[in-house]
Amino acid sequence: MTVTAGIDAYADRAEADAYFAARAVTAWAGAGEAARDAALLHATAWLEGNFRWVGRLVDPGQPLAWPRTGARDAEGRPLDGIPDRVKAACAELALVALAGDLAPPVERGGRVRSERVGPVEISYAADAPPGRAFPAVEALLRGLTRGGAVAVRRA
């Protein structure tokens, strides 16, 4: 299956290939085409489930949250189509997805109270939110999410 930007993913394989080639990230090119497509689908699903975007859908029947109307960049220019920053965020998450699950199940249900691995010990409060954080993705999407904040699950 080949993914199509704007239909089932925010970036297609060719866009992600070019993004990583420009950054000399060889791990991406080393994965098979089917694995890269699947990773882009997982990344898009993660973005769709974790962010509330500025603006409104262009068409209520569109499959993804982008493109949007009423969304502008930091200089006030309207954002048409899927912004390059959203495509870059999708590619970055797809690279992570190649190595594993973006949102694995968390059995602890909150902050770890105490954990010891060899000489290292970590202790967390009981109400910590489960999940993972992706600071590079947060930076790419700053200004494209409602309220300037992102709904990212943290570990």
Protein Blocks (a to p, Z undefined) as FASTA:
>chain_A
ZZdehilocbdfklmmmmmmmnopaklmmpcfklmmmmmmmmmmmmmmmcccehjdfblk
bmbfbdcehiacfkopacehjafklmmmmmmmmmmmmnocfbdcdfkopacfbdcehjbc
cdddfkbceddddfklmmmmgojaghhiacdddZZ
